[in-house]
């Protein structure tokens, strides 16, 4: 068994989520950074979408039996008591009695810790590893991701509800991630995006990466726990390949938008 001594900041068990159920009112959920989850699982020989721990730092685990683990995603201070060192992107077998500590995050936001066989909660703060996946751990060398400060943006379905020049403002300005960002969405501070159509928008479907514009003109970008419908106009959609960048952009950091293709202003 694996005992959670401390969940730390936003510690939780996350798999790849449940895509394809938006028509039933259920969002994807799951890990915000799917690529890092998949990498951690590949390193220990698991299927890519199996459950692992997502953490923003401060996680502590105590192992009751020898266990193979791997850490990916953000870079953080890693330490092991009563066991060998644990590095980023390297599968390591830790002995019974070892205590794993994930400390301060130094680059990025979210860390993923995978356990060979996957994990599930059996009550309280006690976890258990699943059956052995029956395939070897990876011998490939993993490299930490260098998170860019820009994401690619496609035009959204309500781009015509905004003033001429609003799209140009969006793709030519620098925005800052606000402290009230969470797993639902990333709120940004920066130039306000002016609307010309002031009608009330009936709720319509939302997808991950949708850039909604709030009544005050500020943008918010939907992440994995977003609602399946929303009533704010969507001016753009972040390219799916870049959504993880937003999940790994810290509070107070800058983010820019790059057009995924040319868009002509009205």
N, C-alpha and C positions, 0 to 999 in steps of 0.2 A: 504494500500500500504506500501511498504518498500522502503525507500530512502537510497541509498548508499552514505554516506557522504565521504568515502574514500575506494577505492578498496584495498589499501595497496600493498603488494608485490604479484604479480602474481594472483591477485584475479580474479575469473571467475566463470561462472555458468557451472556445469558439471553434466551430468547424467552418466549412465553406458556405454554410447557409442553405436556404431553400429557394433557389431561383425558380421562376416560372409560375408563381402562385399569386401574382399581383391581381389577376382577375377575380381572385377569391378574397382580396383585401389583405393579403399577407406579403410583406416586403421580404427581401432576401435575408436580411440579418447576417449573422456569421461574422467572420473576420473582416476588418476594414481593409487590410492589406492582404489580398488573396495570394499575391505572388510570394510574399514572405512566409505565409502559412504553408504554401505548397513546397517551398524550398526546405523549410525546417522538417517537414514530413519526409521529403525525398532523402534527406541526409540520414535519417534513422531507418529508412527502408519502408516507410508507411505509404499507403495511398495518399495522394496529394491533399484531398479534402477532409481528412479525418480530424477529429477534435484535438486541439492543443490549447495552451494557455496564452492569452493575449494580456499584456501588461504594459503599463506606462512607468514602471519602476517600483522598487520597494517590495518585490515579491520574495518570499522565503519559503522553501520547501524542505521537508525532511523525508528521506527515503528509508523504507523498511527492508528493501531488498536491492540487489544490484540492478541498476536501471540505466539504459542508454538514453541520453537526451541530446538535443541540439538547440541552439539559440540563433535566431535570425531577426530580421526587421531592423529596428533602430539599434544603434550601438550604445551600450551601457557598461557601467562598472560591474564585472562579473567576478564572483568569488565562490569557493567551495571550502567548507570546513570538513575535515576528516575524509578528504578525497583528492583526486588529481585536479589540476587546473581545468577550467572550462573556458574555451574561447569562442568567439563569434564564428558561426558557420562550420563547426567541426563536431561530428558525432563523438561523444565521450561516454564510456561506461563508468558510472559512479557506484561505489560500493554501498552496501547496507550501512545505515547510520550517517551517510553524508548529508550535509545541509547546503543547499544551493541558495545563493543570494544574488538577486539582480538589483543593483543599486541605482545610482543616478544615471539618467539618460543623457548621453552626450551629443548624439546626433540623431535626428528623427524624433518620433513620438512613441511608437508602439513596438514592443518586443514580442516575439513569438517563441515559446519554448515547447518543443515537441518531445514526446516520450515514445519510444519504440512500442508499437501496439496501440497507440492512441490512449486517451484517458477519458474517464467518466467519473462523475461524482456519485458516491454511494451513501452520502449522508454528512451533513455539517461541512467540515473542512477536510474531509477525507476523500481522497481520489484513489482510483485503482487503474492500472494499465490494462489494456485489452489484450487479446491473444496475439502471439507473435505473428507478424505479417508474412513470415515464410520466405523472405527475400533479404539479400545482404544489405547492409548499410552502404551508403555511398562512399566511394574513395576519391571522388572528384573534389577539386579545390573550389570552395565558394568564396566570393569576394563581396565585401560590404557594398551596398548600393549607395551611389552618390545621388542624393535627392536633388533634382533641379529646382529652380525657383520659378518655373513657368510650366503651364499646362496648355494643351491644345483644346480649342473650343470650336464647336459646331454651332451654326445658327439655330435658335430655338423656335418653337411654333408660334410664339407671340412677339417676335422681334418687331413686327409692324405696330405694336402698341406703344412703342417708345419714340422719343423725339429724334429727328435727324441728327446724327452724330453720336447717339448713345452707344451704338456698337463700337464706333471708333474709340470713344472714351474707355469702353471696357477693355479693348485689346491694346490700348496704348498707355494705360496707366498702371501704377503699382498699388496693390492693395495689401492690407495687413490683417492677419488672422486674429480675431477677437477672442477674449477669454471665455465667452459663453458658447463657444463651439463645442460640439460633442459628437457622439456616434450618429445622431440624426443628421446633422449638417454642420458645415463650416461657415461661420458668419465672418464677413469681411468689412473692414473700414477702408474708405477711400472715396474717390469722386462719386457723387450720387448720380444715378441713372434716371433721367427725367422721362416720365410717361406723358404721352399725348392723349391716350385713350383712358379715361377715368372711370369707365364702366366697371361694375362689379363682375368679376369673372366667376362663372359657376365652377365648382370643383371639377378638375379634370385629372387624368392620370399623370403620375410622376414617375420618373425613372432615376436610378442612381446617376449622379453627375449633373442633374438638372440645376440650372442657375436661376433660382427664383429671385424676383426683385420685390422687396418689402415695400409697404406704403411710404416709408421714409426715403426710398431710393437706394437703399443698401442691398447688396446681393448676399444670398445664402445658397450654398451648394449642398445638394442632398448627398448623404452617405448611406451606408448599408441599412441603418435603422429608420430611414425616411418613411413618412406616410405614403400610402399608395395613391392618394389623391391630394390635391392642393388647390387653393384659390388665388394664389399670386401668379402673375404672368411669368413665363419662363422665356428669358431672352436668349439663352444659349445652353448647350449641353457639353460638358467636359468629355473629351474622348475617353472611352472606357479604359484604354491603356494607361491613362494618366490619373485616374481617380485615386490610386494608391498614393500618389504624390501629395494630394491634399490630406489624406489620412496621416501622413508622416511629416506634415509641416507644423512646426511648433507655434504656440500662441506668441504673438508679437512678431513673427517672421513675415517676410514679404513674399508675395506671390503675384505672378503676372499671367496674362492670358495671351496665347498666340493663336491666330486664326488657323483652323484646320484646312480651310479652303477660302478663296476670296469671296467676300460678301459685299455686294453693292448697296450702298446707303440709298434710302428712299430720297 
